[in-house]
Amino acid sequence: MLLLCLPALAETTLRAGVANDSGESLRTTVDGGLALAYRDALALIAQQSGIRFQLDYYPSQRLEQLFQVGKLDVEVGVHPSWRALSPVAGFYTQPVADEEFVLCLPPGKGKRPAPLSSLKGGTIGTLLGQRYPSLEAAFGSRKLLRDGSANEDEMLDKLRQGRVQAVVLERRRAQYWSRRDEGGAVCRANRWAACRCRCGCTRNTASCCPG
């Protein structure tokens, strides 16, 4: 991991942030998989380098803003493509976790996965500040319309009310909501073109510069 190549940072504490875009902490997800992977990765870096991390949770948009203005030293669980246009340069560790996003349809739409093409012209619920590489082309060409929500509760309310035709959730979060609200907000997750992202940690290069 690139962070291990920074001996000058040993014995320091870096401010780290991870996205938490739901009413429940990432620490209470179905299996805690991603949250545990992120914490384990930081613990391993700390063990091998002497760097310590103060880890806090933020909404995705706030996380990116804090990183850009130098209030955070490290973003955890970020894919490089999500920050391609960021005005702040950073460098990345090796991947520490997989994220798989799935498309979730409202109840009554059947249990068989529907092709993404069947939603052409429809509005897809997404989280503000989150990027979905497999869908960006469709959003850009207006084949699909994008609706942004501040958190998962708001996004799923829109699905219940019919204001969006489908929503995008990380696979573990889709499982969590389906179990919590059986027969309610979300039906079986519909995997489209498996949008898998290899997520690691990105280091703010600005905070590497002295004074």
C-alpha angles and dihedrals in degrees: 000000000000093000089067089064092069107086090163089067095056116125091020129114119234124201108237130185136194127191119258109179102167143071088255125065116251084242089072099050119130096275102359087236103145096036091050092046091052094048092045090051092052091046090053092049090049092049094050100037108027090238113137125206133212101205121201134168126238140165110269095252093048091046092056092046094051090050092050094051093046098251089121126045098195135031112204123208098019128145115217093234090061090063099037092117097038114130089218118076120223141166129228140227122225111282113284101181145012124238119196117191120205134191114240122202128202121259116280095037094106131257098259114098111255120217115252089239089068088068094055110148091012127126118251121203115229139166118261111252094018121115127205111198095197092055103039094091092051091048092047094051092044092238083128125026119223125221119189128214131186094228143359094264091058092044093051091047088059089051091052091049094049094243090127128032096218140353134221118233135169106257095247091048091050089054091048094052094043091054094043095049105029111191090002130084104001135029126202112323112255111215113213123192087328103263097209119175126193104219128197139151124290120207121213105237091200090067090055090068117091122244 
